[in-house]
Amino acid sequence: MREEPLTCQMKKRKGMMVGEILGLLIFLLAFPSYPLWGGQGVMPLRKVAILNFLIIRPQAEGERMVKGLLGGSFFRAGEVSPRARSAVMTSFYRKLLGLGRCEVIPVDRSTAAVAGKDPIAFRQDPLGEAVRMGKQLDVHAVVIGGVYRFEQRQGSALGVEKAASVAFDAHLIRVDDKRVIWSGRFDETQRSLSENLLKVSTFVKGGGQWVTAEKLTAIGIESILRTFPLLTL
C-alpha cells in the first residue's frame, strides 16, 4: 500500500518528461531554420565589419621576414599578387558569414568606409584606425588583417613546378575598449604527401590535387575560424 504513492509519482514524472521532449520536437519542427546554437533566430548576434586586408611587404630590400600587423609574430615575406587583398577579404567574409557566430555587415559597406584612407596610417596605428572605422560603421567589432605572401602555383592541379604559398593573419578588435578578442594566422606552402605527412589535411581538402593560392587561402581561413567566438547581445 505504501508503494502506490511512489509509483504514481514516478509515472507523473515520466509523463512530464515525455511532454517536455514532445514540446521540444514540436518547436524544432515548427522552426527548422533556427539552430539552437549560434543562430540569429535564437540569439541576437552582434555586428562585425571586415576591413580591407593590408598587403604588408618588407620595409628594406633583401629582408626575408616581415612583422605581423599586431603582436610579435613574424612571417616569411614573398610575392603578393595584385588580387590578393580582395581574394582574402572575400573568402573571409563568406566563411565568417556561413559560420553564423556574428552578424557580418556587407563587404561593400565596409569597403566604402575605408575608401581613401592612407594604408600607411593604418599600418602605423592598426588598433586606433580599426576602432575609428568601427565607430563610423556602428559595429561591435571589426576584423583587420595582413597579407604577407600570396604566391600562385606554377603548373596544373596534377603537377606543379612551384606550389601555392600564402601567409596572412586576422584580428578581431572590440570597438568599445580597443581590445583584441580573437586572432588567427595561417602560413603555409602546399606540400606533397611524400614531403610532409603532417599536412595531409591540406592536401585532402584540396581534393588530393595541387591547389591555387585562392583555394589554399580558403582552407586556411576555414581552419583559423574554428576558434572564432560567438558574439551575442
C-alpha positions in Angstrom: 0.0 0.0 0.0 2.9 2.4 0.8 4.4 1.9 -2.7 1.4 3.2 -4.6 2.1 6.9 -4.0 5.7 6.5 -5.1 4.6 4.6 -8.2 2.1 7.3 -9.1 4.8 10.0 -8.6 7.2 8.2 -10.9 4.6 7.9 -13.5 3.8 11.5 -13.2 7.5 12.5 -13.6 7.8 10.2 -16.7 4.7 11.9 -18.1 6.2 15.3 -17.6 9.5 14.3 -19.3 7.7 12.9 -22.3 5.7 16.1 -22.5 8.9 18.2 -22.4 10.5 16.1 -25.1 7.4 16.4 -27.3 7.3 20.1 -26.8 11.0 20.4 -27.9 10.3 18.3 -31.0 7.3 20.4 -31.9 9.5 23.6 -31.6 12.2 22.2 -33.8 9.6 21.1 -36.4 7.9 24.5 -36.3 11.2 26.4 -36.7 13.6 24.2 -38.7 15.7 27.1 -39.8 16.5 28.3 -36.3 19.5 26.4 -34.9 19.8 26.0 -31.2 23.4 27.3 -31.2 24.7 30.4 -32.9 21.5 31.1 -34.9 20.1 34.5 -35.4 16.6 33.2 -34.6 17.5 32.1 -31.1 20.3 34.5 -30.1 20.6 38.1 -31.4 24.1 38.5 -32.8 26.5 41.4 -32.7 27.6 43.2 -35.8 31.1 42.8 -37.2 32.8 44.6 -40.1 35.6 43.1 -42.1 38.0 45.8 -43.2 40.3 45.6 -46.2 43.3 43.4 -45.5 46.6 45.2 -45.8 49.3 44.0 -48.1 52.5 44.1 -46.0 55.9 43.9 -47.5 59.4 44.1 -46.1 60.5 47.7 -45.3 64.0 47.1 -46.5 65.2 45.4 -49.7 66.5 42.0 -49.1 64.6 41.3 -45.9 63.1 37.8 -45.8 60.9 38.2 -42.7 58.2 40.8 -42.0 56.5 41.7 -38.7 52.8 40.9 -38.4 50.1 43.5 -38.2 49.7 43.1 -34.5 51.6 41.3 -31.8 55.1 39.9 -32.0 54.6 37.4 -34.8 56.7 37.3 -38.0 56.0 35.8 -41.4 58.3 34.8 -44.3 57.8 37.5 -46.9 57.0 36.6 -50.5 55.3 37.6 -53.7 51.8 39.1 -53.3 49.7 39.1 -56.4 47.5 42.2 -57.1 44.3 40.3 -56.4 45.5 39.0 -53.0 43.7 41.7 -51.0 40.2 41.1 -52.5 40.7 37.3 -52.6 41.5 37.1 -48.9 38.8 39.6 -47.8 36.1 38.0 -49.9 36.9 34.5 -48.8 37.0 35.6 -45.1 33.6 37.3 -45.5 32.0 34.2 -47.0 33.4 31.8 -44.4 32.5 34.1 -41.5 29.0 34.7 -42.8 28.4 31.0 -43.1 29.7 30.4 -39.6 26.8 32.2 -38.1 28.6 33.4 -35.0 28.1 37.1 -35.6 26.2 39.4 -38.0 28.6 40.4 -40.7 27.8 43.7 -42.5 28.1 43.7 -46.3 31.6 44.0 -47.7 30.8 46.9 -50.0 29.7 48.9 -46.9 32.9 48.4 -45.0 35.0 48.9 -48.2 33.3 52.2 -48.8 34.1 53.3 -45.2 37.9 52.8 -45.7 38.0 54.2 -49.2 40.6 56.9 -49.5 42.2 56.1 -46.1 46.0 56.1 -46.0 47.2 52.5 -45.7 50.5 53.7 -44.1 48.5 55.3 -41.3 46.6 52.1 -40.8 49.9 50.2 -40.6 51.3 52.6 -38.0 48.2 52.5 -35.8 46.1 49.5 -36.7 44.1 49.4 -33.4 43.3 53.1 -33.5 42.2 53.1 -37.1 40.2 49.9 -36.6 38.3 51.5 -33.7 37.6 54.7 -35.7 36.2 52.7 -38.6 34.2 50.5 -36.2 32.5 53.6 -34.7 31.8 55.0 -38.1 30.2 51.8 -39.2 28.4 51.4 -35.8 29.5 47.8 -35.2 30.5 45.8 -32.1 33.9 44.7 -33.5 36.0 44.9 -36.7 38.3 42.3 -38.4 41.6 43.6 -39.6 44.4 41.6 -41.1 47.6 41.5 -43.2 48.6 39.5 -46.3 52.3 38.7 -46.3 52.6 36.1 -49.1 50.2 35.1 -51.9 52.1 33.1 -54.5 50.2 31.2 -57.2 51.1 27.7 -58.1 53.1 27.2 -61.3 51.7 24.2 -63.1 48.4 22.4 -63.0 46.3 20.6 -60.4 48.0 17.4 -61.3 51.6 18.6 -61.2 53.5 21.8 -60.3 56.9 23.4 -60.7 56.1 25.6 -57.7 53.3 25.1 -55.2 50.9 27.8 -54.0 52.0 29.6 -50.8 50.1 32.0 -48.7 50.5 33.8 -45.4 48.0 36.0 -43.6 46.6 36.9 -40.2 43.4 38.3 -38.9 42.4 40.0 -35.7 39.0 40.8 -34.1 39.0 44.2 -32.4 36.2 45.2 -30.0 35.3 48.8 -30.6 34.2 49.8 -27.1 37.6 49.0 -25.4 40.0 48.6 -28.3 40.7 45.1 -27.2 41.9 42.2 -29.4 39.4 39.5 -28.6 40.5 36.9 -31.2 43.4 36.3 -33.6 44.2 33.8 -36.2 47.2 33.2 -38.5 47.9 30.9 -41.5 51.3 30.5 -43.1 51.7 27.5 -45.4 53.1 26.3 -48.7 51.3 23.2 -50.0 53.5 20.1 -49.9 53.0 16.7 -51.4 52.1 13.9 -49.1 55.6 12.4 -49.6 57.2 15.6 -48.4 55.1 16.2 -45.3 52.6 13.7 -43.9 51.7 16.2 -41.1 50.0 18.4 -43.7 47.8 15.6 -45.1 44.7 17.6 -44.2 45.6 20.4 -46.6 46.1 18.0 -49.5 42.9 16.2 -48.7 40.9 19.4 -48.5 42.3 20.4 -51.8 40.8 17.3 -53.4 44.1 15.5 -53.5 45.4 18.0 -56.0 47.7 21.0 -56.2 45.5 24.0 -55.3 45.6 27.6 -56.3 46.5 30.4 -53.9 42.8 31.2 -53.6 41.9 27.7 -52.6 44.8 27.5 -50.1 43.6 30.7 -48.6 40.0 29.4 -48.2 41.4 26.3 -46.5 43.4 28.4 -44.2 40.5 30.7 -43.3 38.3 27.8 -42.6 41.0 26.4 -40.3 41.6 29.6 -38.2 37.8 30.4 -37.9 37.3 27.2 -35.8 38.2 29.3 -32.7 36.2 32.4 -33.7 34.0 33.4 -30.7 30.2 33.5 -30.6 29.2 37.2 -30.4 25.7 37.6 -28.9 23.9 40.6 -27.4 
